[in-house]
Amino acid sequence: MGGMSNEDLRTAADTVLARLVGDPSGTARLREDQWRAIEALVADHRRALVVQRTGWGKSAVYFVATALLRERGSGPTVIVSPLLALMRNQVEAAERAGIRARTINSSNTEEWDSVRTEVAAGEVDVLLVSPERLNNPDFRDNVLPQLAAATGLLVVDEAHCISDWGHDFRPDYRRLRTMLADLPQDVPVLATTATANARVTADVADQLGTGGGSDALVLRGPLDRESLSLGVLQLPDAAHRLAWLADHLNELPGSGIIYTLTVAAAEEVTAYLRQCGHVVTSYTGKTENADRQQAEEDLLANRVKALVATSALGMGFDKPDLGFVVHLGSPSSPIAYYQQVGRAGRGVEHAEVLLLPGKEDEAIWRYFASLAFPPEEQVRRTLDVLAQSDRPLSLPALEPLVELRRSRLETMLKVLDVDGAVHRVKGGWIATGQPWVYDTERYAWVAKQREAEQQAMREYVTATGCRMEFLRRQLDDEEATPCGRCDNCAGARFTASVSSAALDSARGELGRPGVEVEPRKMWPTGLAAVGIDLKGRIPASEQAGPGRALGRLSDIGWGNRLRPMLTPQAPDGPVPDDVARAVVEVLADWAKGPGGWASDAADAPPRPVGVVTMASHTRPQLIDSLGAGIAQVGRMPLLGRIEYAPDSDTAHIPRSNSAQRLRALDGTLTLSPELSEALARAGGPVLLVDDFMETGWTLAMAARLLRRAGAGGVLPLVLAVQG
């Protein structure tokens, strides 16, 4: 270090910190544990893994280390971080300290060339890279080697994402192994996370090359958050939970976050709270990038009382004075829960954390668990398809040939890429021919870990001991002791009481039936590869029209009523009276609403002339009774049922992806001569009744049959949609 003593280095580090936190007096001082990490990186060029609670000051460590290393001639710091929100916050913080920071991520592609030029010219101190860039072929082959050669410090933020034992495993992160292997030996590495138990810590350390008896520094601190007051409120149903929020939101300190488990729930809660006069906005995976940025800024500036968010808000939202975090529905992992509540109370003395669990939580956990790494048979099938192809195959080209949804297929390929079995190139994916072993034992252990985490969340809800101590023990924090602040330690600070007015309005909001169902308008790509001669836009003369569903399965209103009826284990039977009445209400609103056949519009479409039902092997009574009831109330004939061909294997129609589903459906649906004649005679549009819509392709194929047989239009009406 050019003869500089550690004492002088410490003084220089504190000076940088003062600039970073905007302290003109220069009295800011690093804590001892922060200094230990900086000393290891700057003086000793070591690799360090820092597991410290949210708000501990991890970014101060890597920015101070960056400034000191750059002054000594090191190359730029590369920070791999998963969240754009965090990147924006960090770039601003760095600039305050005179550190020039730039980003490379999916939202600033037009700047990439200029950023690379600036890095090459030595004008960039910190380059923030989103993890998905690491798997981009051009970035991996052309940019990553240059970065590895030039990097002065590599920072892996949210490092638990590397481990598939962690609650938020991301295969993009595994590309870091390659970068670490290519780094010169004396380049320091800092990995940071707030949420890693002992197993994840060991796995991350090993994957970063900081395990195996190396002299890496592992800094693990206590995980108590003195500002957080944890509590659980068990309320009877979704209406009570919404009403509680409406009544008590303004009693919560400052502004905060209301987490929901699904996009549908976030949108429902936002609409209801706004209706009650609360200033809230939603933030989900469906929120446009510009709207996300606006929502973040509104919360930072306290222009909204709360963001109603899914986990898309993620780990990187930095608002030190966040006053509360409420969960409407329980996350499936205590580690994920600890991480999300850790957003609150970083810069204030007191913050409220409340969990309002729901009956639908476990069904949502099961759905997300179904997206885990696929069985070996499906992985081998994908590898075989790639091996037999004479060209790279894109995701749309692969999808018709394997029974996996696009998102699950992409995640699997990224894992296989890092394992060396496939390679992502321009135009898609290729097989490498390298031997690959399916790690059955590891995947089974990971699944077992997920089940244990779910059980821990059930126990957290019903715990009678200290809640903070419970969470800290889940993270293997050996210093965990009772906090004295949570509802079990200090008594509940909130009652379960709700006003009758709020409860009535919540019941009205959740009980309002009806969801629009958009018809399929384009055939999936790649059908020719599986022998189906369909492509491009579905002709207007063969399309279904816009439809209606009673509710979404992920709703916290009708979803909770419909979900038990539509599980594979549910017994078949006539449609329940309350559900039938609600469907009639949906039908009436549809008929009288904009574009409805009973509206006053001059161009109102013709009234439906009959009802057609879908055949079902699992719920024939439910669908037939629903169709008959609609025909009776609507005073129109029940024209007949679309049947499955006698030799069709409908039990094994895959629910994986669109192309596979269409291949299995092709030729399985038939119309009886009687139904065909009835359609030709009736001439007008028909209501097509089914129990459940998941992908929309069964309804699309049925509509095509009906239209070709003479139906003047097809209007789908189903009990539930998946979304």
N, C-alpha and C positions, 0 to 999 in steps of 0.2 A: 504493500500500500504506500509506496514511496516514502517509507520511514514514518508515516503518521501513526501515532500511538492510538490505542483504543479509546483513551480519554479524549483525545482531539477528535476522533471519529464520532464519539458520542455527542460532543458539543456541536459538531457540524450537523449531525442528524437532528438534534433538537431545533437548530436554526431552520432547517427545511420544514420540520413539523409546524413551527410557528407560522411560516408562510402558508402552509397547506390549510391550516384551520383559521387563517385570517386573524392572527394575534399580533398586532403591531408592537406590543410591549416586548415580545420575544420571550415571554416567561413560560410558554407551553413546554412540557416535558414528556418524553416518551415514558411509558411504564416499563418496569424491568422486563416483563415477559415480551413486550414489543421489541425492546432493545435487543434481547437475546436472539430473536429471529433475524433482526437486521444485521447484527454482528456476524451471525452464521453465514448470511448471504454475502455481505460486502467484504468482511475481513477474511473469512475462511473459504468462501466460494463453495459452500456446502449445499446439500439438498435438505429442505425442511418441509415437514407436514405440520400445519397449524390447525388444530381442532379447537375452536373457541366460539363462544356464544355470539349470536348476532349483536352487533353494536360494540364488540370488543375493540375494533379498530384495525381490521385486517388490511383495509385499503391504505391506511397510513403506513403500514409496514412496507407494502410494495412500492408506494410512491416515494417514500423517503429513501428506500434502497435504490430505486431507479436514479434519483437525483445524485446520490453519492457515487454510484457506479459510472454514470455518464460523465461526471466531473473527472473521473479517473480514466476516461477513454474507452469505456465499454460500449458495446453496441446497444441498440434500443431494447427496451423491455417488451416482450410479447405476452399479453394477457389473454388467455382463452376464457371467455365468459359467456354463459348461455342466454343472458337477457339483455335486450336492447334498452330497456328502461334503466338498468344498472349502468350500461355503457354511457348513456347520456349523462347520468349523474356523475359518473367518474371522470368523463372528459372535462366537465365543468370544474370539478374539484382540482384536477391536475393543472388546468390552466391558471387557477388562482395561485398555484405554487410555482408558476413559471415553467411547468412541464408541458411540452408540446405533445398532445395526444391525438391520434387519428383512429378511425375504426374501419374495419372491412366486414360488412355483413350484408344480408340479403336486401336491406332497404336503401343501400347507397351504392348500387352497382356502377352508377355513372362516375363515381369518384375513385374507383379502384386504381385506374392507371395512374392518376396524379398522386395517389397515396404511395404507390410502389416507387414512383420516381422520387418522392420526398424521402422515403425510407433509404433508398439507394444513395441519396445525396447527404444523408446524415442529419436531415432536418426534423426527424421525428424521434421523440424520446420514448413514447409509449404507443404501441400498436395493439388495439383491442380487436380480437378476432372471435367471431361467433363459431361454435363448435361445428356447425354443419358445413362451414367453409373447408374444414380439414378433410372432408370426404368428397369435395368437388374435384374432379379429375385435373382440371387446369391448375387449380390452386395447389393440389397435392403434388403434381409433377413439376410445375414451373416456379411456384412461389415458395412452397414450404422448404425445399432444400436451401434456397437462398436465405430464408429467415433463420433456419437452423444454424447456418454457417455464421450469420451476422449477429444473432441474438446475444445480448449481454445478461439477460435474466429472463427466465420463463416462469410465468405465473399461471397456475391452473386454479381458477376460481370455481367454487361449488364442486370441489373435487370428488364428493361422494357420487357424482354422476358417472364416474369411471366404473364403479363397482356394481355388478348386477345383484349383489346382496343389498345395496342401498335402495331406498324407497323411490328414487328418481333416476334409475339407470338410463343412460343415453348412449346408444352405440356410437354416435359421432365422436364421443370422447375417447373411444378406444384407439383412434388414430394417433393419439398423443404418444403411444408406445413407440411408434416409428420416429416421431420427432425427438423423443428423449434419447433413443438409440443413436440418432445422428448428431446430437449436440456434442460439441467438444467437451472433454472431461471436466474442465475447470469452470464451465458455465453454471452458475447457481440456479436452483429450481425451488420455487415456493408453491406448495399446494395448500389450499385453504378450504375449510368448510365449517359450518356451524352445526351440522347434523350428521354425525357418524358415531355409531356405537363401536365397541372394541373390534368386532369382526370386520366391519367396513373399514375402519382405520387400518387394520393389518393388511387388508386386501389392497387398499389404495396405495399404501406404502410399498407393498410388493410390486404393484403394477407400475409405479413411478420409478422403480429401480432404487427406492429408498429403503427397501427391506433387505432380507438376506444377509444380515450381519454387517451392513454398511454403517458408516459413521453418521448417518443422517440424524438430524435433530427432529424429534417428534414433540411438539409443544401441545399439550392437552390441558385445557383449563376447566375450572368448575363451570357448570352450565346454568346456575341459578340466575334468574332475572329479577332483581329486587323490586323492580317497578311493577311487575305483573301480578294482578289479582285474578286467579283462575276460578271459574265457576261452571257448573252444569245446571241447566234448567230442563227438567223432563216435563214436557207439555203433552196434552192428550192427542193432538193431531196437528196437521199442517195449518189448519185455520187458526188454531190457538197460537202457533208459532209466529205466523204473519201478524196476527192481532197484537201479540206481545211486542213485536218490533215497532208497529205503528204507535203503540201507547208509550213505549219506553225509550225509543231511539234518542230523543232529545235529552234524556237523563244521562246518557253516556258521554264521557268527557271528550271535548274536542271533536275531531273528525277521525274516521276510521274506515275499516274494511268489513263488509259482510260477505263471507265466503259461502258459496253454494257448490254442490257436487256436480251439477249439470248446467249446460247453457240454457236449457228450457227453464229451469228453476230460477236462474239469475234474471232472465227476462221477465218472468212472472212477478218476482219479488220487486224488481225495479218499477214495473208498471203499477203495482199495488201501492207501494210507498209513495210514489209520485202523486197518485190519486188522493192519498191521505195528506198531501201538502208537504212531504219531505223532499229536500233537494238531494237526490241521489242519481247516480248514473251507472250503467252496467259496463263490465269489462270482461270479455270472454274471448275464446279462440276465434269467434266469428266477427269480432269487432275490427273494423278497418284500421290500418296502421295510424292514419292521421287522427282518427277518433280516439285511439288508444292514447296517443301522445297528449291530446287535449284533456282526456280523463285524468291522466297522471298529473298534468299541470294544475287542473282544477282541484285535485285533492291536496297537492303540495301547497297550494295557495289558500286552502280552506274555503274554497268557493262551493264545495259540496259537503254535506254531512258525512256521506259514505260512498265508496265504490262498492257496488254489488258485483263480486268477482268470482270467477272460477279459478282453478289453479293456473290458468294462463297468465295471471298477474305475477305468479312465480316468486322467485327468491329475491329478485334484485331490486325491489322497490324501496327506495331509501328516503324515509320521512321520519326524522328523529322524534318529532312531537306527535306521532300517531297515537291517538288516545284510546282506541279500542279495536278489538278484533272479535267479531261474532261469527260463529259457524252455524249456518242453517243446514244441518246435516253433518254427520261425523265422517271425517277422512278415515281411510282404512288403515292408517299407520300412525302410531304415536310419534314417530320420528318426523313424518310429514306434518303432523299437527304442531309439534314443537317448533318446527321451522316457520310455519305460517303465523303462529301467534307471536313469534319472535320479531315480527315486523313492528309490533307495538312497543311503546314505552322506552325507546332507546335514548331519548333526550328529555324525558319528563319523569317526574317522581312517581306518578301513578297512572296506570293504564288498566282498563277492564278487559278481561278475556272471558267470553262466554261461549259454551257449546250448547246448542239446542238440537239434540239428536232426533232423527225421524224414523218412522217405520220403513221408509223406502231405502234407507242407507245400505242395507245388506244386499238388496237386489242390484244396486248400483255398483257395489264392491264386486259382486259376481260378474257383472258385465265387463268391468275393467280387467278382472283377473283372466277373462277369456281371451285377452289380447296378448297373453304371455308368449314366450318363444314357442314356435310350432312343434308338433311331434316329429320324430325322425323321418317318418314316411313322407311327410310333406316337404321336408328339407331336401331329402334325397331326390324326390321328384323334380324339384326346382333345379338341382345340380345336374340331373340327367338332361333336362330340357336345354339348359345352357350348353352342356357338353355336345349335344347333338346339333346345335345350331352353327351355321357357317358364318354367322355375323353377330355383332353385339345385339342383345335384346333389351329394349326399353321396358319400363314398368307396364305401359299399356300393351305392349306386344307379349309380355310374359303372362299377364293376368289371365287371358283366356285359357292358358295351358296349365295353370296350377290353381289349386283350391285355396287361395288366400286373398283376403282383402288387401287393397293397395297399401294402406298404411302398415299393416302387419308384414306384408311382403317386403316393403322397403326396409323396415327395421331389421328383418332377418338377413337381408342381403348385406346390410352394413356390418352386421356381426360376422358373416361369412367372409366379407372383404378383409376385415382385420385378421381373421383366422387364416387368411391366405387361400381359401377355397375358390373365391371369385374375385374379380377385379372390375372396378368401375372405370370405363373408358368413355371417350366421346361416342355418343350414340346409344349407350346403355351398359349392359353387364355381360361379362364373359366368364366362363369357367377356366380356372388355371390348370386343372388336372392334378393339383397337389392333393395328397391324401388328407382326409378330414375325418375327425372322430366326433360323433355326437356325444356330448358330455352328459349322459343320462343322469348320473349321480348328482352333478352340480345343479341341473335344472330342477330335479326333484327336491333338492335341498332348498333351492330358492323358493319353490312353490310352498314348501313347508314353512319357510320363514314368513312368507306373506300371510299364511293362515295364523301363525303365531302373533303377527302384528295385528290382525283383525281381532283376535281374542283379547289382546291387550287393550284395544280401544273399547271393547265391550266392558272390560274390567275398569277402565278409566271412568266410564260413564257412571258405574254403580259404586265406585270406590268410596269408602268412608274415611280413609286416611288422607294425608296431604297429597294434593294433586300435583304440585310442582315436584315434590320428591318422587312421585310415581313416574313422571315424564323423564326426570333426570336419571332414574334407575334404568329406564328403557334405553337410554343412551350410554349406559355403563359408566355413569358419573359416580365415582367412588366416594365423593364428598357430599352426596345427597343427604339432606336432613330436612325435617319439616320447615315449611316456609313461614308459617304464622300469618299468611295473608289470604290464602284461598278460602273458598266457602266452607270446606271441612275443617280448616284450622281456626278461622276467625268468625264463622257464621255467614250465612247467605246475605248478600247485599241487595239482592233483588228478589221480589216475590214473583210468583207465577200468575199473579192476577192480571186479567185483561178486561177491558170495558166491554159491555154488551154491544155498544155501537161499533167498536173496532172488530169484534168477533163476527157480527152480522155482515159487515162489509167484506171481511176476509172470506167468509163462507160464500158470499155472493160472487166474489172475484174468482175463487177456486172452483166454485160450482158452475160457473158459466161454461156451458159446453160448446164445443166447436173449434176445430183447427182446420185451416185450409190445407188441401193436399194438392201439390203441384204435380201434374202428369209428366211422365217421361216423354221427352221430345227428340232425343238423339239416341241411336243405337250405340252400344259400347264399341270401342275400337277393337280390331283384331279378331272379329267373329269368323272371318274367312279361314283363319288358322284352325278352327275347330269344325269346319264344314258347314257353316251357316252363312247363307248369301244375303246378309243384311248389313247395311252400313249407312253412315251419314244421318240425315234428318229423317225421322219417321214421318211419312206423308200425312198432311193434315187430315186427309180422309180416313186414316187408320189410327189416329191418336185418340186417347181418352181426353175428355175435357177436365177442367179443374174440379177437384172433388172435395169432400169433407170427411173429417174424422171426429169422433166424440172427444178424444183427447190423445196426448202423447204418453207413452209409457214412462217417460222420465219426468212428467209433470208431478208436482207435489199435490195437485188437486185431483183431477180425474185419473191421473196415472196411478194413484194409490188405490182407487176403486177397481180399475181395470186389470192391473198387474196380476192379482191372485186369480182372476178368471181365465187369464190367457197363458198361465204357466203350463208346461207339458204335463204336469201332474194333476192339473185341475180337472174335475169330472165334467163331462158334457151335460148339457141340459138346456131348457128353454131360456131365452134371454130374460134376466131379472126385470121386474117392473120398473125400478128406478132408472135402470139403464135404458129401457125401451122409451120411457117418457123423455129422457134427455136426448135420445136420438131424434125423436119427433120434434123437439125444440130446435135441434140443429137444422133439421130439414126445413122447418118454418122460417128460421132466420135466413137460411140459404135462399129459399124461394123469394123472400121479400127484399133481400139485400141487393147491393149493387150488382148488376149482371144476372140477377135471379129471374126465373121465369114468371114469378108473380109480382115483380117490381113494376113501377109505373113508367119505366123507361120505354121510349118509342121502339128501341131496337131490342127489347127483352126477348130472350130465346124462347123457342116453343117449350111447352110444359112436357115433362116426361110422360111417356105413354104406357109405361110398364116397369116391372121390377124383374131383374135377373139375379140369381144368387150364384155364388161359387161353391163347387163341391168341396168337401173336407173329409179327410179320414179321421181327424181328431175331434172336430167340433161341429158335426152336421146338424145336430138339434139346435145349437145356438144360432148358426147362420140361417137355417131354414125358418126358425121362428121369428128371427129378426126381419127377414125378407117378407114373410107373410104379414107381420104386424105393420110394416111400412106400407105394403100394398093396401091393406085394409084402411089404415088411417088416411092414406093419400087417394083412396078411391080409384085405384088403378089395378089392372090385372097383374097377377104373378105369372110371368111368361114362361118361366122354367129355370133350369139350372145348367151352368157350364160344368160338364163332367170331365174326369180324367180318363184317358184311354185305358181299356181293360188291362193291357200288358205294361202300363207305365209304372216305373218304380218311384212313386212320389215320396216315399218315405226317405229317400236319399237325395232329394233335390238340395244341392249345397246352398248354404247361406253365406258363402265366403265372398265371392265377388260377382260383378254383374255378368261378365262373359260366361263364367261357369254356370251361373244360375240359368241364363238363357239357353245354353247348350242342353242342360238337363230338362228345361221346360219345352224345348222345341219338339212339336208333334205330340205332346202329352195332353193338351186340352182339346176337347171336342164338343160340338153342338149336336144335339139330337135333331132329326128331321122335323119334329114337332116344334122345337124352339126356333129353328131356322125359318119355318113357315110363319110362325107367330111374329117374328121380327120383320119379315118381309111385308106382312099384312099391316103391322102397326106403323111402320115407316118412320116414326119420330124417335127422339132420344129416350134412352132407358137408364134407370138407376141400377148400377152394378154393386151388389151388396156382398161384403166379406167381413171377416172378423178382425184381421190384422194386416197391416202393410209394413213390411220391413224394407225391401229394396224398391218396390214399385214395379218390378218386372212381371210378376204374375198378372197384375192388373193391366199392364201394358199389352201383354200377349192376349189376354182375354178380350180387351177392348178392340184389338186388331181383328180378332175372330168375329166379334159382334158387328163391327163396322162393315166388314166384308160380306156379312150375311144380310146386310140391309138396315141395320140400326142407324137412325139419323143422328146419333150422338151417344156417347157413353159417359155417365156421370158417376164416378166411384164414390161409395159411401161405406166407410169402415168404422169399426169401434175404436181402433187404436192404431197409431203409427209409432215406429220405433224412436224417432228423433227426440 
